[in-house]
Amino acid sequence: MSNHPTPLSIVRSEWIKFRTVRSTVWGVLTLIALTVGFGALISFASAGHYSQRDIEKLSFDPVLRSLSGLFFAQLVVGVIGALAITSEYGSGAIRSTLAAVPRRIELILAKASVLKITIFVIGEAVSFGAFSIGQMIFASTKVPLADRVFPELTHVPSASLGTPGVFLAVFLGGVALTLLALLGFFLGLIMRSTAASISVYVVSLLVLPILTIFLPSNWRNDISKFLPTNLFQGMIATHHSTDAFSPWMATGTLTFYVLVIGAIGLALFSRRDA
Amino acid sequence: MIQLEHATKKYGDTIAVHDLSFTVEPGVVTGFLGPNGSGKSTTMRMVLGLDRPTSGRALVNGKRYHDLTNPLREVGALLDAKALHPGRSARNHLRALAASNKIPFSRVDEVLGIVGLDAVANKKAGGFSLGMGQRLGIAGAILGDPGVLLFDEPVNGLDPEGIRWVREFFHSLAAEGRTVFVSSHLMSEMALTAHQLIVIGRGELIRHGTVSELTATATGSVLVRSPQIDELTVAIAALGGSVASHRDDAIEFAGITAEQIGVAALDRGIALYELTPQRASLEEAFMEMTASSVEFSGQPLSEGNHA
């Protein structure tokens, strides 16, 4: 019979599960609100401040400013990712899931695919959305003649996707959110508890950067560029500092983390009792 | 068919199931009885491939669960009525299960109708009563129309009407030639539901047989009324019987059959007003069997205290 479970049927089943719980809907709405909404607010505020500080004018990065909301979104995608698996452990639903799909590796790959595709599509949409809205705000904010550092500039500088490196930065914004969602997912797979996995995720994103302050300064930059948040920042940067990885290096390193944590998660999951 | 072959499951130092072997045959309802913590759920989890046996094997239709090509079309299980996402509707819960095994969605509505949940199909499962949860779990078990069915404590939380429905439903599933394996700690319910019984205690097999065999092996007592009760008691004691209870002119003897008592009374010229074998209920049989299992594998309480 050809109606035994296939990777596609498992993906279909996981997609039904993913979209039929309210936490997914809230997570996605929060994601949009933070990236597009909060991004627009920050773009608006920095456009207003542009005239007031000369230092601002020289270092003004319209791409990074418009994508500021993505930094907050890092937390949301990690939570969405972790919940995709920990909610099954919390409720016990993992047992009916495994009774239907006993091939555990295929099950996790299907779950990860649903998460990956969904967050990638939404992540790209909000990344490009936040970028476009931000640039529209900058381009429509006039700079008084007296405040102009560059006399030919009548408005706050804005970026276009055609400028070298810009398209890549905005595109990698969505990729970074996808990778971080997978990181949260695999942490959830390892820890099986919502609270534990979200705690570890938040610590690695927000607390580790603070801890690097206490490192000797000659080590600090070498180590801190490996932290997930800084990799994220490296991925969406258009101006490259020597302290950070290039966008591709940052993407590769974050992908490597996801693969390592994922391999550990899969190895544990295929052995453990459910 | 479900087979356990010397299955042992340890969680750390705790032995949940020890060297358990039995076969559950199709065509009848097989009850799986044991006190709480006796290893019933662990055994069912091993059959479903959720827990890996430490040694031995658990097979369904001759295969390990993991190797089944069509899991839901071969085996259906209700392990825990609450084992679902509370925020998802009953219909979506079943649709997700159906989709994974390519079962058409029309079957989802069909099973919701069979278990009587069609009216609440779009309500969140988290708001269901325990009884409704059990019905949803049963709907999930029969979704793929499987030949092997496992139900862990299915009547928990059901009202009397629901219990009767489940009982008749299990009988009809077995009559269709399916293997129906039902665990319970409710002996009285099993007496009505099951034909075969597997009794375990402390993770070990105690008895395997039909319900009538198991109640017959339990040592029932015999109620006797006689005007010469003291004389009779001496005679019975000489034959190895003992007094189970004593009230005025009525006495209950244990460890001896009614036939032996009748012959003994005739030999000694003792008049009998009543001679009634007291049939042990399944519940008494069960208590007797599991009590002895606790004795032979249990630790004295004083030692257990500082363990």
Interface residues (C-beta under 8 A of the other chain):
Chain A: M1 N3 H4 P5 T6 S9 I10 R12 S13 E14 I16 K17 T20 V21 R22 S23 S87 E88 S91 G92 A93 I94 R95 S96 L98 A99 A100 V101 P102 R103 R271 D273 A274
Chain B: R45 L48 G49 L50 D51 R52 Y65 H66 L68 T69 N70 P71 L72 R73 V75 A77 L79 D80 K82 A83 L84 H85 P86 G87 R88 S89 N92 R95 A96 L97 A98 A99 S100 N101 K102 I103 G140
